[in-house]
Amino acid sequence: MSSQERRPKILLIDDDPLVVEAMTAYFELAGIDVLTSSSVFEIPFLIGREKPEVVLLDIGMPILDGPKIMQSLAERVRQSTNFILFSGRSRRELAVMAEQLGAVDCISKAEDMSSIERRVRYWIRAAQRQTA
């Protein structure tokens, strides 16, 4: 990686500290920087400042309502980053929600980490192509 290249970056929004810790450790070892947030007010600021290629958003949080977060984010912010819904819900339910909310994809927490990484990397590459 040259000095001008940066590691890919994702923003993980989840209220389960074990999920955050496991996902952060996995992605960091895979060469992807991970930002985390549990504050809805911080999300647009983090996206604007850090410019993650992907936002992995848990939509099943009791404190932070994932669908409301998606709906409240300005269209400008959502267009600059690929949002992926992330939940323990069924794939079918997630797919419907993703389409309704404008997310590019959805991932079930039941999927194995290599599948999750493969899908996240796909959207990282898509974001990098858009900004190239």
N, C-alpha and C positions, 0 to 999 in steps of 0.2 A: 504494500500500500504506500503510495507516494505521500509526501508531506501535505499535499493539497487535498488528498482524499480523506474522507472521514468514515468512521465505522457507521453502518446503518443504525438507525435509532427508532425505537418504538416507545410509545407511551402506554403503560398498562394501568388501567383503572379498575380496581377490584377492592372490595372491602375485606376479603379473607387474607389475613397476614400469611397463612401457610401457602396459599396459592401464589401470592405476590413473591414470597421468598423463593419458592421452587421455580417459578417461571423466570424470575430475575437471574437466578443462578444458572439455569439451563441456557437462556439466551446469551448471557454474558460469556459463558464458555464457548458458545457457538459464534462469537464475534459480533454480537448485536448489542449495542448499548440500550439499557432499559431505564426509562424514567417512570416513576410511579406517582400516583396521586389518589387521594381519597377526598379531595375538596373540589366540588363542582365549580367554585369560583376561580380556581387556579387553572382549570383546563384550557380556556382560550389563551391565557397568558403563556402557559407552557408550550402550547402549539405554536404560537407566534414567535416566541423566543428560541425554542429548541428545534423547531421544524422536524418533528419525527415523520418518517415516511408512513408509519402505521400507528393508529390508535386502536388498541385492543380493549374494548369496553364491555365489562360485565353488566348485563342488563338485569340481573337478578339480585341487585343489592337492596336491602331493606332501607338503608339510610339514603343512598343516592339512587335515584330512579333513572336507570339507563335510558329508557325511551324518552323521558323528559329532558335528559342531558342532550340527546341527539336532536330533539326538536328545538331546544333553546339555543343551540350553537348557530351562530350566523352562517349563512350559506357560504360566505367567503372563507370561513375557517374550514368548513366541511369540504370545500372543493380543493383545498390545498393539502389535504391529508386523507389517506384511505382509512376509513373506519370499518372495523370488523367487530361484529357482535360476538360476545364470548359468554357462554352460560352453560349451566347444567341442564337446560331445557332440551327438548327433542330437536333434532336437526330440522324437521319439517316446520315446527313452530318458529324456530330461529330464522329459517329462510323467509317465511312470510313477514316476520318483523323486520328483517334486513331490507326487504323490498319496500315495505311501507315507510321505513325511516331513512332510506337513502344510504345504507351501509353497503360497502362493496362485497362483503362476504359475511359468513357466520361460521363459528367454530364451536363445537360442543366441548365442554370440559372433559367429557368422557373419552375424547380422542387421545391417542398416544402422542407423546411429545414430538416424535419425529414427524408425524403428520401435521401437527400444529406448526412446527418450524417450517416445513415445506410450504405450507399455505401462506405463512407470514412472509417468507422470503419472496414468494411470487409477487405479493403486493408491494414489497419493498422495491423490487426491480421495476415494477410498473410505475411507481412514484418517481424513481430515479430516471426513467425514460422520459417522463413528462417534464422534468426539470432540466434535462440535458439540452 
